[in-house]
Amino acid sequence: MSELTAIFLSMAIINNFILARFLGLCPFFGVSKKLGNAISMGFAVTLVMLIA
């Protein structure tokens, strides 16, 4: 039972690819009206996802 719980928590929190895709799309939808803002936000998100 504890092994199943560990797998579930791992998939829900650590290896959540849906959350990773959302984190990539959220800045695009938020600041994509101006090119400068979109590029800087994209760079910031890329940096944060690389560090995390």
N, C-alpha and C positions, 0 to 999 in steps of 0.2 A: 504494500500500500504506500509506503513512504517513497519507494522508487517511482511509482506512478505520479505521486504528488510532485516530486522533484522534476520529472519530465514536463509536467504541465506548467509549473512555475518557470522553468527554463524557456519553454516555448512562448509563454505569455509575456514575460518580462524581458528576457535577454535576447532571444532570437526572434523577435517579432518583426517579420519583414513587412507586414502591412503598416505598422507604425513607422518604419523607416521610409517607406514610400510616401506616407502622409507628410512626414517631416521634410521630404524633398519637394513636395508639391505646394505645401502651405505658403512658403515665401513667394513662390511664383504667382500664386493667385493674389497675394496681398500687395505686392509692389511692382507688378509687371507693366504698369502704365507708363513709367518713365524708364528708359534704358539704363541710365546711370544707377538708379536705385535697384533695379533688377539684377544688374551685374554685381554690385557690392553685396546684396543680400545672398545671391547665389554663391559667391566666394565665401561669405561668412558661414553659410550652412555647410558647404563642402568642408571647410576647415573643422567645424565642430563635429561633423560625422566622422572625419578621419581621426580626430583625437579620441572620440568616444569609441 
